[in-house]
Amino acid sequence: MLRLHLITISVILVALVAHQGTFAEDISEKVKGPIQVTSDTLTADKIARTMLFEHNVIARSQDMTLYADKMVVTYKKETGDVSVIEATGSVKLNKDTQLITAQTATYYADEDKVVFSGNPRALDGENVVTGTRMIYFISDDRTYVENSSVYLKE
């Protein structure tokens, strides 16, 4: 059975704002090593409670790398906890033999899920899953794919 670990994108995205609050402490055991984020520009807006990374965004941990054209992190005013993270434009996540590509990936902290859209494609070795939208429910370790197409290499 093909098992795609779509949680990896949410782990990277959440770790990007580890300094924002105790929410990051809950995921610290899932991420190996520190997270380094580079981009051509970063705009932090305390009033809007957002951090905007633009152009050539690369988020690296010890075992995975996320690429995007733009990443917006929104956090809660009261606690500083992450509420939503949106990665857009040529989103690509690499981990071991796994690769996930899409035009957008959005992490919803309150719902504990990641939504991939814009021609999402998940590859694990030579196995491929595509669809029009992929939703990974982190707590349930369950994935829902709309209009799915699956190719399994024997």
ABEGO torsion letter per residue (X at the ends): XBBBBAAAAAAAAAAAAAAAEAAAAAAAAABBEBBBBBBABBBBBAAAGBBBBBEGBBBBBAABBBBBABBBBBBBAAAGBBABBBBBEGBBBBBEABBBBBABBBBBAAAGBBBBBGGBBBBBEABBBBBABBBBBAAAGBBBBBGBBBBBBX
